Amino acid sequence: LVEMLLKRRGEAKNLGPVSGPNRQRDLCTFCTISLDQEEVFRTKVFDKSVSPFYGEDFYFEIPRPFQCLSFYVYAKSVFQRDLPVGKVSIRKDDLCKYSGKENWFSLHPVDPNSEVQGKVHLEMRLNEVITENGSVGQHLSVRIIECQGLPLISGQNCDPYATVSLVGPASKTCHVHLQVTRSSSYSKKSHFQVEEEDIEKLEIKVDLWNNENLAQDVFLGETRVPVKILQNDHIHKAWYLLQPKGNGSKSKSDDLGSLRLKLTYIEDTVLPSACYTPLCNLLLKSPDVKPISASAAHILGDICRERYEAVLPMVRLLLHHNRFVPFVSAVAALELDNTQEANTIFRGNSLATRCIDDMMKIVGKNYLAVTLKPVIDEICESNKTCEIDPIKLKEGDNVEVNKENLQGYVQKVFSSITQSSSSCPPLMCDVFRSLRHLACKRFPADPHVQYSAVSSFVFLRFFAVAVLSPHSFQLRSHHPDPEISRTLTLISKTIQTLGSWGSLSKKLFNQLHFTVAQSYSSLVRDLQPCGCPFREVQKRTQGKKRLGKKNFKKRWLKVTNRELTYHKHKGKEAICIINVKNIRAVEKLDESAFNRKNMFQVLHSEKPLYVQAGNCVEASEWLEVLGQVCRCNEGRLATFHPSTYSGGSWQCCKSLSSSAPGCTHCTTTMLANLQLDIDCDRETERIFSLLSSNDTKLQDMEDACASMAVYQGPQREQEEYSKFTIQEPKETFQTLKQLRNIMEELRRQHIVRNYTIAYGSLDNPIVGKTS
């Protein structure tokens, strides 16, 4: 099961009052996205507005099970503290109701007693016993087997304990024996006197708390189970999701404002590989189909042209099988045939431009990091003012000094780009070479079209966008502050202008575009995956006991092509350096190893390095980046231990030798030129899902082909013709029929393999107290 989420541009309106010294007109707010209570994304801060526009897209694969997707609006106080304005929480089961639609949601108060997550595995049994006085009573036993998904408390894993009680009418005639245990051997016994007839009205109430030692304990959640379900003297085992205290806050939220969201929630069930072979083969044949508009890949792009994420799985599939360049060359040639002016080349949102945009984001990460990151870091850290708009100048600003600052930054960025051809990935070079050739063929009288064809992508759609939003391209770990963001906006606009107006700097353009248009063989080299900037993590201290808060220390982790280092302070001298060549594996670490989640291990020539990432998304990014930088190392491990060696044995497989081979196969990293680890089954399932959701358009396209093939007279202007690109109706019709047959078989396979998971299992826990 693969889950993905796309959050499109949102906005808030009429944001309500915030506790603290803020004046309402001075409200500076930002929005965060959380899986349960784990933050995975936040927008930049918007100044002085009660109706801000959070114009950022966020698309990610959900890396773990979750219960609620939450959106929090925070305000910055005068002391730079984050004060909650309100939240919108959507349960996973309700996401499909809102998927693909714009909705206004009322903000609700952020109540600590309603901020719960996680689940508890209970084992319960009710049976009759003879009490000491000879009467018949009820013996109730409750055992807490395990808890999962509990939140981080102040950045650390919590130290939970449970209290159990019976809720219902008081009674004295029935003796109930209650026993509670947990994995750390905590046990507690309680005795209750209840009336026999009140058993139907009683509930078992389990509360989870975090032990704060000196501070007040923190409520983690509760669950209630009716005693009456424990019938027939059998053991009842089930997972129960933790609930808010008293079902959460009942406060009115009309005065907190509203949040407009457009969400796309995608849930795909991936079948075995053999099921996707026919669809995959049909898509991979697309570059050879004449005309290209009759191919399966082009049809997918045609019917999903409004879908932001639709082209991405097709691009990944074509990249994995080295079929991207011939396909994009064919669709680019088709677009050029319909382009009348050379100065508008590749400026629209076409299938060709969308494919190349996605390709550059996938294979150009290292190129961006090598080319832009040093100068972006300098801009963000030097904090020179570059404002040149007289209306936006602050008191004391010197416009001439600001202009010099801006010119200096632009020159550094532009020079970095024009001198970066040796870092350009070979596949990007192949695509640019093809675009240059196609543009010259289409407009032979224009000597500059060979440059504008490439600069349309390199400058306008790649570098300028990355300068404008470095956080979105992993060039910075956080959003820049408003003043730096304004500087980056001015630089980006200037780069766009220079990239659009090649005659201003013809010599510099030649320097870049001639080189990137060379053949693949002249630019073959060993590509290195991108590094990762400083990120705050929790590092396990060597030689300590297995459990204990003091065993983990805050460190700043950084990886480059050559070394992995961690630092006591960001940007300061490294206190440990691990040569990338010595890394033998990078794998996840079981949560049970240290009672912490989001952990991974770096296995190298010395002791393993155990690290806890900030959240689940960052953990996935670390695994991807570290896995790529060491993918070609000699002596890589084939197996690893997913837990730790303590107490004289490995906790995962119980092997006694500390040097015992691993008990789990290591994750395989694709040793390909593109450095991509692509699961083709997942991508093909996503394509199948897209085709299925657009079944009506496929039928309309099929009807249009049939109509065009039958009617041999002059082409008529009909609505169904203008919706699609149909050059050869018979060829297109044949492809559509093949697609339909394949989709029908895939639907049948989904039905055959579909099964219901029993409630109470780990994969499908009981939701709440009434399910």
CORWO-V55181 format. One line per field, one symbol per residue. phi: phi as a letter, one per 20 degrees, with the letter a starting at -180 (. if undefined). Layout:
# CORWO-V55181
phi: ???
This chain:
# CORWO-V55181
phi: .ddcccdegcbcblgefcfpefeffefdcbccdcelddfcabefedelbecfdeecebcbefebfbdcdccddddeefemeedferbcdcfgfefffdfmcecedffdfedgfdedbobcedccbcbfceefeneecddddccefaccmfffdlndfedebcccbddqffbcededddcccbfemfcbdcccdcfgfegfdeceddddcefeleeffdfdqcbccffffedmldeddaecffdffmmnfdffcfeencceccdcdccddeeggffegffffffffgfefdfffeeffffgffedfeegeffgffffffffeldfgffffffffffffdeedffdfldeeeffffffgfffffedffgfffedggffgfffeflefcfcegfefefnfdffffffffffffffffffffddgfefggffffffffffffffffcfedfeffeffefgefefdcffffffcfffdmecfcfffgfffffffffffffffffecgffbffffgfeffffeffgffcfaefdffecfgcfcddfffmdffdqfffdcfcddbccfdbdcccfcfneffebcdfgfefdacbfdggfgclcdmdbcdecfdffddcdffbffffffffffffffdfdffmffecbefcdebmnbffedmfeefefgfdcfffedfedgeldddeffffffffgfffffdgfffffffffffffffeefgfdedfffffcececffffffffffffffffffffffffefbeeffneffcffemedf
